């Protein structure tokens, strides 16, 4: 067992546990404080034969799919939105530069 100053690794984890286990030398994983898991968000799984654009639009529109990740087309919807906003921004900058 590896020792560091006054305690071993096993005793360090035993003291970090919430309560002592029944056996003094054993480590009980059930006593640890854990962050409770939250409920899974809504996810609308699309079948494999759905196309890219129909998959992005079928679960509430492109904004809902992109921001709430309601189906497996979330990353694709973000890329489409990126190109859309880039085109609008580029058009505005082009109009301001030519004026």
Secondary structure as UniProt FT lines:
FT   STRAND          3..4
FT   TURN            5..6
FT   STRAND          7..8
FT   HELIX           9..16
FT   TURN            24..25
FT   HELIX           29..31
FT   TURN            48..49
FT   HELIX           52..58
FT   TURN            59..60
FT   HELIX           62..68
FT   TURN            72..73
FT   HELIX           74..98
//
